[in-house]
Amino acid sequence: MTVTGRAFALTAAGIVPVLLWPVPGAVVVWAGVVLIVCLVDAALAASPRRVALARRSPGSVRLGEPTRSELTVTNLSRRRLRALVRDAWPPSTTGGLTPRAGLGSAAGASLAVEVTQARHHVDLRGGDATRLVTPLVPTRRGDRHAGRVTVRSYGPLRVAARQASLDVPARLRVLPEFSSRRHLPSRLARLREMDGRSALKVRGEGTEFDSLREYVVGDDVRSIDWRASARRSDVVVRTWRPERDRRVLLVLDTGRTSATRIGTGPSGADAPRLDASIEAALLLAALADRAGDRVQLLAFDRAVSARVAGVSGPRLLPELAEALAGVQPHLLETDWPGIVGQVRAHVSQRALVVLLTTLDPAAVETGLLTVVDQLVSTHQVVVASVADADTTTQRDSAAQVYDVAAAARAGLERAAVAAVLRRHGAEVVEALPDALPPALADTYLALKAAGKL
């Protein structure tokens, strides 16, 4: 049994008769009266367990995109249900917004519903039902599981109530936001301008069939297409062109450095480095797929967290979003020799290998630098890193001066690490969270135009 504010008000109201008629034991008598009223009111309340609950929520939604959860409440008892229903969801799904008052009725029931945050006041006769709507605005990726539904059923006087928490399973999968999609049209326009004008550093005539033409003296007889020659009653040869479709392998470092909070997320709070890396990976994957390249993705620290391969066209981005939805940083050191092994296992030919990691000197010197030569010897390697947006410029106090100096020193150290990686043959891209996706896409287009892919 749960008492309400009315029970305390009723108790406080007993001060007046006690003071007017100071009879011995008056306080005990009044307390007994209040207790009996509470017990009777709770007994007359509808049972909270005689309520049928059904949740309906979308299977998936993008980060920061508004959606809603619908909870159907049916009063199975004969008594009138006056209740407060709490539709519990994790705080990362509500976005700190005040839900709108959404209500509906099943079987044409007369009802009254008022929504205050995730709490709904309902008033149902026996057998009636209502639909309660709770708006959701997710601020974190991954699977978000709904909590229990708590029903607090009040008596006719609303002095006391009966309460029960019931399990109503529901799951909401929050996909990456992909806000960098706005940069895709401009990059696709540049890609179309490059078509047919890209430099191609290959030897020989190529391996991709281009067209048929008439045989001329000096042509290799092995290029003669005998079937086409028989149909045309003339000797024709096949012409070849260098293969244009390349392999692009995106490797997301999900080790401890990917958990660093930088930039600003949809909720206004700092977002982890991994989220910005995911945005860059999605934009580059969409661009490379439109260019006809074969895209693969691998999320790895000491084990594979996600992998997408063998998908192209309209199915690529949904597959990537679904695979990356549940990828989270792990507080352990990345196994860089293991990443090299994964690259060799999944890509046998020369490819563009994009490593979305950090340029933190300590992490790079003990990790990436030890294996970068193994990758550069076979593949075109691009190292993409998110820069920390440190806007500290004031020097009004000694602490602020130290902060500015530390930020400047960190920037110099990252620049030195980037220079070392470039000497080893890797391309390096470092930018702020919002600028990294277009910068990485521009690097891809530059490499493609230079014939380095």
Steps between C-alpha positions, in 0.01 A plus 500: 500500500616852418366816662461829317524863602132492589573255780751742652254786456233295676741426784592866531133593506467303826698769682189722516266261687785386725571858603128586545419188701817393678369158599758240608575265212352733238818482291492120500132499407554740213799302375282189507232679298755604239637146484152351452423752224824411324437126526143529374602731214780262394263202518252675272769576241518285188772238509812621309567141398162475331630721221605378156796686356642491147789708370565593139816679393691531170766239442771754424549875477794727421683680777326826589192421290169541687282193534245371749399203708136399523371324810152347491338473844187286546308485827405132551329552835142613561609789719585841366872545444636833616871457456835660431687298237874545461637388162867458590774541238872566553587872529706476179179440301289787632739779401388714795183604314156534652273255316193625323161396637411222261196290572271258326221262579429139423137381492384862516565533871444820686828605657717785613876493448763750605869454421777640717844381384465117488204498743142468380187553709220269384138461603337185356181314567504121509582351160611831349842562345719789396819558307770709666765664284849577633726699261859380484811681375800266531836657577718186496556225248428137573214290631282672756273270701187634664459471874203376695161663480390617844125527567389687814125450547325754725187453706188718458629754754856494357632470855677168446600290203612153401808470281659234280785497248444276198741374234407609147810427285587743222822590319602805298810473281664841456694524173782747428379849420685538166476879507793512257260389225464869410854493357424214261340692207797738458749211509295301250505802267880508521509126440297541180737773384793265556344214307715421198774742604661306785861398472551124509838364608485148358715295267388320188170526323280438799271213589148649465317446168426826318378447142550323166670649194630383164830323485798700372846381418707478815219399736564204725326199348412385850259797523292378205140426595426206270128480578445869431712467183281213378183703556636805319688315225797715590790470742442699822706523815418575862632817660571527870523778749656519845272386777321801652322336792722490808468357846453730797541359850388722788653402834355657813721491807266427792774489765528725804595813302167486314319569829652848532228767523536765232267722304129532561233234456127534430422535868739791542744287702843393386493203263769229487766501230349181360178680398690750286697213344175324415369815330816518287481130416137525386566797272806339342317169456209672324738691272719199417196285427366761255844498337467127439754393761444197719470611860566295811490608863669357806468616863781353709695542825600153615205327338267579212208713621336541158570398143323580174612350169350394171228768504461783251242735356191603698560227759844625604412792726218317686736207560773731628260689726361177643847357562636819659197570720624282782874564466636658819853592617684247714743614769795292384799540271448436130672193357664653191670177384153349519366777274772422245396136512136594446591722203700221338221251564228713339690683224734300280559763228619859524236715667440830670524431873357780714595483868264710714701533818686763702825693454572492871881463510509237773241283328651537152862436599419177683231386258452625145864589429606144567284363218449787254780377271327162463186672376664765280706238316180350356223756529433870478458600865311802632505579871200713603480652847259731682659811647391620840319833480695688765382861492697617804655835404472711813808560710353688794632260760791265546272197453377633166855566385593141582191374314592695187859380518391138544265524203775650282746231603247225427442649155873505425535138612213389275652690208833323559328161506315584178831593334652166601203310357529693173869409477394138526271548200160547664261787435387680818174686549426681827204729548234603748200265540276688254781555249648149499240331271534751212878516545527122473272499196719767335810291566334200336412708192854640482652151514258380235580795274873439544464132408632379835210260560 
